[in-house]
Amino acid sequence: LAEVAPGCYALRVAARPFAEGDSVLLLDRAGNRRLIRLRAGGRVHTHKGYLEHDRLIGDADGLVLRTSTGSVYTAVRPRLSDYVLEMPRNTAIVYPKDVGIILVWADVYPGARVLEAGLGSGSLTLALLRAVGPSGEVTVYEARGEFIAPALANINGFGEAPGNLLVRERDIYDGIEERELDRLILDVPEPWRVVPHAVEALRLGGIAAFYSPSIIQVQQTVQALQESSAFGYVESLEVFYRPWQIKGQAVRPVQQMVSHTAFLTFARRLATSAMPPLPVPSEEDTNAGLSDEAADPS
Ligand SMILES: C[S@@+](CC[C@H](N)C(=O)[O-])C[C@H]1O[C@@H](n2cnc3c(N)ncnc32)[C@H](O)[C@@H]1O
């Protein structure tokens, strides 16, 4: 504990210099990115000359340095969102824009017990581990054994191997063994098949989140949630991320963007007996929020 100002005390964590084995993101002036793993004696070749790893080892995050041909690069520790976009992938991943809202809408908190399926390349798992912290637990079901080692390599590659992660080679459609889970996060092709298992596995008040690329999957999942009568506060949404370019007079959205990743559905596990079946939305509900003209074009 350090006295940072008279009468003010804080725990200070010093910024750690780059060390062998660390992941480092190299950025050039044009914003091109390259993720490297530091190795004593290593050399990274760019299309504008090379850089010796030894020039980074022991130096600080945010270092600006020149390649053998004089081009300027900045070396920073990757954010989690940088890392997942650069790491090797065997599967589609949950993109950072969706990861953010999953963590907040599913309210994944420090100490939570979370079950996820499937592991894929480990993008969402990394974020869940960070959100639950060392006092929480993340268990992941993955049906395809051959995906597990590469995904674990991705997860370990971001930092210390987490001790609170358990990956199980299991098909989640066959059931969930864990009980009293706080959160269930699904990125599998037929999530509606997991709804009956979710009823058994989630604690009351627990939250299920579903990541589905197709709206047909969303419709089937929401129908299963409604029919189970054990879930409420069901919400489906999608997240748009549109970066802007600010360059002199050229101030406008970037010309290319990822227009679609997936839809997200969230539902809250409620006491079954307390939940009457959800009413089918009436025509009036369907038109709520539309102007009179839009609702009744006649
Ligand atoms: C799109 S990937 C998941 C990507 C992951 N969320 C990420 O961010 O890297 C879907 C994964 O679910 C796995 N999977 C599909 N059906 C499954 C099931 N019934 N039980 C468990 N895993 C399943 C697939 O093998 C695949 O690895």
The ligand as an SDF file (V2000), in Angstrom:
LIG
                    3D

 27 29  0  0  0  0  0  0  0  0999 V2000
  -18.8090  -20.9230  -33.5960 C   0  0  0  0  0  0  0  0  0  0  0  0
  -17.9080  -21.9910  -32.5990 S   0  0  0  0  0  0  0  0  0  0  0  0
  -17.8020  -21.1680  -31.0440 C   0  0  0  0  0  0  0  0  0  0  0  0
  -16.8350  -20.0200  -31.0600 C   0  0  0  0  0  0  0  0  0  0  0  0
  -16.5230  -19.4750  -29.6880 C   0  0  0  0  0  0  0  0  0  0  0  0
  -17.7090  -18.9490  -29.0610 N   0  0  0  0  0  0  0  0  0  0  0  0
  -15.4390  -18.4290  -29.7680 C   0  0  0  0  0  0  0  0  0  0  0  0
  -15.7320  -17.2580  -29.4650 O   0  0  0  0  0  0  0  0  0  0  0  0
  -14.3130  -18.7430  -30.1400 O   0  0  0  0  0  0  0  0  0  0  0  0
  -19.0800  -23.2400  -32.1930 C   0  0  0  0  0  0  0  0  0  0  0  0
  -18.4370  -24.3590  -31.4020 C   0  0  0  0  0  0  0  0  0  0  0  0
  -19.4550  -25.1190  -30.8130 O   0  0  0  0  0  0  0  0  0  0  0  0
  -19.0900  -26.4850  -30.8890 C   0  0  0  0  0  0  0  0  0  0  0  0
  -20.3320  -27.2450  -30.7840 N   0  0  0  0  0  0  0  0  0  0  0  0
  -21.2740  -27.4140  -31.7530 C   0  0  0  0  0  0  0  0  0  0  0  0
  -22.2900  -28.1470  -31.2710 N   0  0  0  0  0  0  0  0  0  0  0  0
  -21.9860  -28.4430  -29.9800 C   0  0  0  0  0  0  0  0  0  0  0  0
  -22.6400  -29.1880  -28.9620 C   0  0  0  0  0  0  0  0  0  0  0  0
  -23.7970  -29.7700  -29.1930 N   0  0  0  0  0  0  0  0  0  0  0  0
  -22.0420  -29.2820  -27.7420 N   0  0  0  0  0  0  0  0  0  0  0  0
  -20.8410  -28.6940  -27.5110 C   0  0  0  0  0  0  0  0  0  0  0  0
  -20.1730  -27.9870  -28.4510 N   0  0  0  0  0  0  0  0  0  0  0  0
  -20.7370  -27.8730  -29.6720 C   0  0  0  0  0  0  0  0  0  0  0  0
  -18.3810  -26.5840  -32.2340 C   0  0  0  0  0  0  0  0  0  0  0  0
  -17.5680  -27.7300  -32.2970 O   0  0  0  0  0  0  0  0  0  0  0  0
  -17.6080  -25.2820  -32.2560 C   0  0  0  0  0  0  0  0  0  0  0  0
  -16.3420  -25.4410  -31.6830 O   0  0  0  0  0  0  0  0  0  0  0  0
  1  2  1  0
  2  3  1  0
  2 10  1  0
  3  4  1  0
  4  5  1  0
  5  6  1  0
  5  7  1  0
  7  8  2  0
  7  9  1  0
 10 11  1  0
 11 12  1  0
 11 26  1  0
 12 13  1  0
 13 14  1  0
 13 24  1  0
 14 15  1  0
 14 23  1  0
 15 16  2  0
 16 17  1  0
 17 18  1  0
 17 23  2  0
 18 19  1  0
 18 20  2  0
 20 21  1  0
 21 22  2  0
 22 23  1  0
 24 25  1  0
 24 26  1  0
 26 27  1  0
M  CHG  2   2   1   9  -1
M  END
$$$$
